[in-house]
Amino acid sequence: MSIKRHVFPFLVLLALVFPLFIVSSHAADGGQDPPRGTGNTELGFKGGRYFPQSSDLDNFPSGGHFEASLMRNFSRYFGLGAAIGYFYSGHTTNVQSVTTEQDVNSTYLVLNATLMIPAGAFVPYVEGGCGYYYNRIKESSSTASLSKEDDAFGYHAGAGLNWFFTKDYYIGLGGRYIWTQTNDPTIRLDGFLADVNLGIRF
């Protein structure tokens, strides 16, 4: 596995954590009022990249990731919700003039718990959860093809920073690590998700 693949997730997490220090020292200088708290419902959308980290996908490049979520905030600091999403990656090899295309993708439904730390208009957060992953593997070449579908349990942990540019709408950045796999054959799909967050509270 390349050094770049190991280092990139930590650079993204560093980019997410560093602004927290700036927010802590400047939260009182301006920006919107703190977001409304108890009883809020939050509709969110994520879009970004999936970076495979498993040795089973060592030669796979980054792919896409999309997610929609709904969360209930029980206080300004804690929320529970569910999310549905999709990530994918593909890889092409050419050996002795035979081109082989390999694709993996997963559609998931997960439960998520979020701990928020409001600081003015900025809301750093950490999250964790688990759920159901419906995985698909496809391999095709000029000589043969293989397609396999199965489901599996998976879990995740992540962190991010959202900015409420109004009292109800926000934009932000988030990072999440997922652990899941396919079965028969067993292929680890563990990877890092780096996303742009968009959402509304109502």
TIRODREN-660841 format. One record per residue (C-alpha): residue in one letter; x, y, z. Coordinates in pm, 1 decimal, always signed. Example, Ala and Ser with C-alpha at 12.3 -4.5 7.8 and 13.67 -1.06 7.14 Angstrom:
BEGIN
<site residu="A" px="+1230.0" py="-450.0" pz="+780.0"/>
<site residu="S" px="+1367.0" py="-106.0" pz="+714.0"/>
//
This chain:
BEGIN
<site residu="M" px="+0.0" py="+0.0" pz="+0.0"/>
<site residu="S" px="+142.9" py="+337.2" pz="-95.6"/>
<site residu="I" px="+261.6" py="+596.0" pz="+153.3"/>
<site residu="K" px="+29.3" py="+849.7" pz="-9.1"/>
<site residu="R" px="-271.5" py="+633.9" pz="+79.4"/>
<site residu="H" px="-163.6" py="+620.6" pz="+444.4"/>
<site residu="V" px="-84.0" py="+991.1" pz="+473.9"/>
<site residu="F" px="-379.5" py="+1148.6" pz="+292.6"/>
<site residu="P" px="-649.1" py="+1067.9" pz="+556.3"/>
<site residu="F" px="-436.2" py="+1221.8" pz="+830.5"/>
<site residu="L" px="-382.7" py="+1538.6" pz="+626.9"/>
<site residu="V" px="-757.6" py="+1571.1" pz="+578.9"/>
<site residu="L" px="-824.9" py="+1515.4" pz="+950.8"/>
<site residu="L" px="-558.4" py="+1774.3" pz="+1034.1"/>
<site residu="A" px="-730.4" py="+2020.1" pz="+802.3"/>
<site residu="L" px="-1054.2" py="+1957.7" pz="+990.3"/>
<site residu="V" px="-906.7" py="+1987.3" pz="+1339.2"/>
<site residu="F" px="-687.3" py="+2295.1" pz="+1287.6"/>
<site residu="P" px="-980.0" py="+2538.2" pz="+1233.9"/>
<site residu="L" px="-1117.9" py="+2439.4" pz="+1574.7"/>
<site residu="F" px="-838.6" py="+2632.1" pz="+1743.1"/>
<site residu="I" px="-916.4" py="+2937.7" pz="+1532.9"/>
<site residu="V" px="-1286.7" py="+2906.3" pz="+1611.7"/>
<site residu="S" px="-1219.5" py="+2881.7" pz="+1985.2"/>
<site residu="S" px="-1020.6" py="+3204.8" pz="+1991.1"/>
<site residu="H" px="-1242.5" py="+3407.6" pz="+1756.3"/>
<site residu="A" px="-1596.8" py="+3278.7" pz="+1815.9"/>
<site residu="A" px="-1689.4" py="+3595.7" pz="+2000.9"/>
<site residu="D" px="-1573.8" py="+3824.5" pz="+1719.8"/>
<site residu="G" px="-1879.1" py="+3789.8" pz="+1496.3"/>
<site residu="G" px="-2075.9" py="+3552.9" pz="+1276.6"/>
<site residu="Q" px="-2426.6" py="+3421.2" pz="+1323.5"/>
<site residu="D" px="-2582.3" py="+3345.9" pz="+1659.3"/>
<site residu="P" px="-2548.9" py="+2988.7" pz="+1783.9"/>
<site residu="P" px="-2784.1" py="+2753.1" pz="+1595.0"/>
<site residu="R" px="-3118.8" py="+2676.5" pz="+1751.6"/>
<site residu="G" px="-3098.3" py="+2381.2" pz="+1986.5"/>
<site residu="T" px="-3341.2" py="+2145.0" pz="+2151.6"/>
<site residu="G" px="-3584.1" py="+1953.8" pz="+1935.2"/>
<site residu="N" px="-3441.2" py="+2048.9" pz="+1596.8"/>
<site residu="T" px="-3457.8" py="+1815.2" pz="+1299.3"/>
<site residu="E" px="-3162.8" py="+1824.4" pz="+1059.8"/>
<site residu="L" px="-3162.5" py="+1723.0" pz="+693.2"/>
<site residu="G" px="-2813.6" py="+1682.0" pz="+553.0"/>
<site residu="F" px="-2635.6" py="+1592.7" pz="+230.9"/>
<site residu="K" px="-2275.3" py="+1484.7" pz="+173.6"/>
<site residu="G" px="-2074.9" py="+1455.6" pz="-145.1"/>
<site residu="G" px="-1709.7" py="+1371.9" pz="-184.6"/>
<site residu="R" px="-1455.0" py="+1096.7" pz="-230.5"/>
<site residu="Y" px="-1400.7" py="+740.1" pz="-110.8"/>
<site residu="F" px="-1035.5" py="+645.9" pz="-49.0"/>
<site residu="P" px="-988.7" py="+266.6" pz="-14.4"/>
<site residu="Q" px="-748.2" py="+177.3" pz="+265.8"/>
<site residu="S" px="-763.3" py="-204.3" pz="+262.9"/>
<site residu="S" px="-478.4" py="-408.2" pz="+116.5"/>
<site residu="D" px="-747.9" py="-599.9" pz="-73.6"/>
<site residu="L" px="-803.3" py="-281.9" pz="-278.4"/>
<site residu="D" px="-442.5" py="-172.7" pz="-286.3"/>
<site residu="N" px="-442.5" py="-67.3" pz="-652.5"/>
<site residu="F" px="-786.4" py="+92.6" pz="-652.0"/>
<site residu="P" px="-795.5" py="+471.4" pz="-689.1"/>
<site residu="S" px="-1032.1" py="+701.3" pz="-504.1"/>
<site residu="G" px="-1398.7" py="+685.5" pz="-602.2"/>
<site residu="G" px="-1713.8" py="+881.4" pz="-532.4"/>
<site residu="H" px="-1934.7" py="+905.4" pz="-225.5"/>
<site residu="F" px="-2283.7" py="+1045.9" pz="-171.0"/>
<site residu="E" px="-2512.2" py="+1048.3" pz="+135.5"/>
<site residu="A" px="-2843.7" py="+1185.8" pz="+259.1"/>
<site residu="S" px="-2925.6" py="+1190.6" pz="+630.4"/>
<site residu="L" px="-3194.0" py="+1285.2" pz="+878.8"/>
<site residu="M" px="-3105.0" py="+1361.2" pz="+1240.3"/>
<site residu="R" px="-3295.7" py="+1461.3" pz="+1552.6"/>
<site residu="N" px="-3106.7" py="+1694.2" pz="+1785.6"/>
<site residu="F" px="-3202.8" py="+1626.0" pz="+2146.0"/>
<site residu="S" px="-2988.6" py="+1918.2" pz="+2261.5"/>
<site residu="R" px="-2734.1" py="+2162.3" pz="+2117.1"/>
<site residu="Y" px="-2472.2" py="+1896.2" pz="+2186.4"/>
<site residu="F" px="-2619.0" py="+1559.2" pz="+2089.6"/>
<site residu="G" px="-2818.5" py="+1410.4" pz="+1803.9"/>
<site residu="L" px="-2930.3" py="+1070.5" pz="+1671.4"/>
<site residu="G" px="-3014.3" py="+994.6" pz="+1312.0"/>
<site residu="A" px="-3005.8" py="+766.6" pz="+1010.6"/>
<site residu="A" px="-2835.4" py="+797.8" pz="+672.8"/>
<site residu="I" px="-2846.5" py="+629.2" pz="+334.7"/>
<site residu="G" px="-2546.0" py="+650.9" pz="+106.5"/>
<site residu="Y" px="-2336.3" py="+505.9" pz="-173.2"/>
<site residu="F" px="-1964.1" py="+477.8" pz="-247.3"/>
<site residu="Y" px="-1766.0" py="+317.2" pz="-527.1"/>
<site residu="S" px="-1423.2" py="+264.2" pz="-679.8"/>
<site residu="G" px="-1294.5" py="+102.7" pz="-998.8"/>
<site residu="H" px="-965.7" py="-35.5" pz="-1127.8"/>
<site residu="T" px="-838.0" py="-141.3" pz="-1472.6"/>
<site residu="T" px="-540.6" py="-368.6" pz="-1544.4"/>
<site residu="N" px="-381.0" py="-478.8" pz="-1869.3"/>
<site residu="V" px="-183.0" py="-804.0" pz="-1864.3"/>
<site residu="Q" px="-59.9" py="-966.6" pz="-2183.6"/>
<site residu="S" px="-302.7" py="-757.9" pz="-2392.9"/>
<site residu="V" px="-599.9" py="-867.4" pz="-2177.7"/>
<site residu="T" px="-778.2" py="-573.3" pz="-2015.7"/>
<site residu="T" px="-964.0" py="-647.0" pz="-1693.0"/>
<site residu="E" px="-1200.9" py="-401.4" pz="-1526.7"/>
<site residu="Q" px="-1276.8" py="-437.9" pz="-1155.2"/>
<site residu="D" px="-1544.1" py="-239.5" pz="-973.5"/>
<site residu="V" px="-1665.6" py="-236.6" pz="-613.5"/>
<site residu="N" px="-1955.1" py="-36.6" pz="-476.3"/>
<site residu="S" px="-2174.3" py="-32.3" pz="-171.4"/>
<site residu="T" px="-2513.7" py="+108.5" pz="-77.7"/>
<site residu="Y" px="-2562.1" py="+149.7" pz="+295.6"/>
<site residu="L" px="-2817.1" py="+236.8" pz="+561.8"/>
<site residu="V" px="-2664.6" py="+333.8" pz="+895.5"/>
<site residu="L" px="-2758.9" py="+470.7" pz="+1235.3"/>
<site residu="N" px="-2545.1" py="+757.8" pz="+1358.4"/>
<site residu="A" px="-2480.2" py="+935.2" pz="+1689.5"/>
<site residu="T" px="-2330.6" py="+1285.6" pz="+1678.2"/>
<site residu="L" px="-2166.9" py="+1490.5" pz="+1953.3"/>
<site residu="M" px="-2158.1" py="+1864.1" pz="+1871.1"/>
<site residu="I" px="-1957.3" py="+2146.6" pz="+2028.5"/>
<site residu="P" px="-2120.9" py="+2478.0" pz="+1923.4"/>
<site residu="A" px="-1889.6" py="+2778.7" pz="+1904.0"/>
<site residu="G" px="-2085.4" py="+3068.6" pz="+1763.0"/>
<site residu="A" px="-2175.1" py="+2997.3" pz="+1401.8"/>
<site residu="F" px="-1926.9" py="+2709.6" pz="+1389.8"/>
<site residu="V" px="-2019.5" py="+2358.7" pz="+1504.5"/>
<site residu="P" px="-1735.2" py="+2105.5" pz="+1530.1"/>
<site residu="Y" px="-1861.7" py="+1749.6" pz="+1569.8"/>
<site residu="V" px="-1759.1" py="+1387.6" pz="+1618.1"/>
<site residu="E" px="-1973.0" py="+1093.7" pz="+1513.8"/>
<site residu="G" px="-1998.4" py="+716.9" pz="+1523.1"/>
<site residu="G" px="-2241.9" py="+447.6" pz="+1420.1"/>
<site residu="C" px="-2312.2" py="+120.8" pz="+1244.8"/>
<site residu="G" px="-2548.3" py="-34.9" pz="+994.6"/>
<site residu="Y" px="-2621.3" py="-242.1" pz="+686.2"/>
<site residu="Y" px="-2403.8" py="-243.7" pz="+372.3"/>
<site residu="Y" px="-2520.4" py="-395.5" pz="+43.1"/>
<site residu="N" px="-2201.0" py="-464.5" pz="-151.7"/>
<site residu="R" px="-2138.8" py="-545.8" pz="-517.7"/>
<site residu="I" px="-1824.4" py="-669.7" pz="-691.4"/>
<site residu="K" px="-1786.0" py="-684.4" pz="-1067.8"/>
<site residu="E" px="-1493.1" py="-809.2" pz="-1273.1"/>
<site residu="S" px="-1499.5" py="-830.2" pz="-1650.7"/>
<site residu="S" px="-1254.4" py="-892.1" pz="-1932.8"/>
<site residu="S" px="-1255.8" py="-1013.0" pz="-2291.2"/>
<site residu="T" px="-1232.9" py="-1373.2" pz="-2168.2"/>
<site residu="A" px="-1457.4" py="-1390.1" pz="-1861.3"/>
<site residu="S" px="-1681.4" py="-1195.8" pz="-1625.3"/>
<site residu="L" px="-1780.9" py="-1220.3" pz="-1259.7"/>
<site residu="S" px="-2050.7" py="-1041.9" pz="-1062.9"/>
<site residu="K" px="-2119.4" py="-1091.7" pz="-693.1"/>
<site residu="E" px="-2363.5" py="-926.3" pz="-453.1"/>
<site residu="D" px="-2396.4" py="-970.3" pz="-77.8"/>
<site residu="D" px="-2466.8" py="-778.8" pz="+241.8"/>
<site residu="A" px="-2267.0" py="-719.1" pz="+555.4"/>
<site residu="F" px="-2254.6" py="-531.0" pz="+884.7"/>
<site residu="G" px="-2028.9" py="-227.8" pz="+908.3"/>
<site residu="Y" px="-1942.5" py="+57.7" pz="+1142.6"/>
<site residu="H" px="-1782.0" py="+399.8" pz="+1120.9"/>
<site residu="A" px="-1632.1" py="+693.8" pz="+1310.5"/>
<site residu="G" px="-1564.4" py="+1046.9" pz="+1197.6"/>
<site residu="A" px="-1537.9" py="+1419.0" pz="+1265.3"/>
<site residu="G" px="-1599.6" py="+1748.8" pz="+1092.3"/>
<site residu="L" px="-1680.3" py="+2117.6" pz="+1111.1"/>
<site residu="N" px="-2000.2" py="+2290.6" pz="+994.6"/>
<site residu="W" px="-2054.4" py="+2663.2" pz="+953.0"/>
<site residu="F" px="-2406.2" py="+2806.0" pz="+987.3"/>
<site residu="F" px="-2410.0" py="+3096.2" pz="+742.4"/>
<site residu="T" px="-2770.3" py="+3156.7" pz="+858.2"/>
<site residu="K" px="-2947.6" py="+3029.4" pz="+1167.9"/>
<site residu="D" px="-3086.1" py="+2731.7" pz="+974.9"/>
<site residu="Y" px="-2849.8" py="+2655.4" pz="+683.7"/>
<site residu="Y" px="-2494.2" py="+2525.8" pz="+702.8"/>
<site residu="I" px="-2200.2" py="+2415.6" pz="+491.2"/>
<site residu="G" px="-1898.5" py="+2225.8" pz="+614.4"/>
<site residu="L" px="-1631.4" py="+1958.8" pz="+576.3"/>
<site residu="G" px="-1635.0" py="+1608.3" pz="+718.0"/>
<site residu="G" px="-1419.5" py="+1298.0" pz="+733.8"/>
<site residu="R" px="-1525.6" py="+944.2" pz="+821.7"/>
<site residu="Y" px="-1357.1" py="+603.9" pz="+837.0"/>
<site residu="I" px="-1565.7" py="+295.0" pz="+758.5"/>
<site residu="W" px="-1508.4" py="-73.3" pz="+832.2"/>
<site residu="T" px="-1698.8" py="-331.3" pz="+626.1"/>
<site residu="Q" px="-1636.5" py="-619.1" pz="+386.4"/>
<site residu="T" px="-1782.0" py="-845.4" pz="+119.4"/>
<site residu="N" px="-1829.0" py="-1217.1" pz="+180.3"/>
<site residu="D" px="-1740.0" py="-1512.0" pz="-44.4"/>
<site residu="P" px="-1494.2" py="-1385.1" pz="-149.2"/>
<site residu="T" px="-1395.3" py="-1180.4" pz="+153.8"/>
<site residu="I" px="-1276.5" py="-837.3" pz="+45.3"/>
<site residu="R" px="-1227.5" py="-559.8" pz="+295.9"/>
<site residu="L" px="-1383.1" py="-231.1" pz="+182.2"/>
<site residu="D" px="-1238.6" py="-27.5" pz="+470.8"/>
<site residu="G" px="-1176.1" py="+327.7" pz="+366.0"/>
<site residu="F" px="-1183.0" py="+698.2" pz="+432.8"/>
<site residu="L" px="-1466.9" py="+925.2" pz="+319.6"/>
<site residu="A" px="-1391.5" py="+1296.0" pz="+271.0"/>
<site residu="D" px="-1698.2" py="+1510.5" pz="+205.2"/>
<site residu="V" px="-1850.7" py="+1853.0" pz="+171.4"/>
<site residu="N" px="-2155.7" py="+1886.8" pz="+399.9"/>
<site residu="L" px="-2472.9" py="+2079.3" pz="+319.8"/>
<site residu="G" px="-2776.8" py="+2093.1" pz="+545.7"/>
<site residu="I" px="-3074.3" py="+2262.8" pz="+700.8"/>
<site residu="R" px="-3228.3" py="+2257.4" pz="+1046.7"/>
<site residu="F" px="-3603.8" py="+2301.2" pz="+1090.2"/>
//
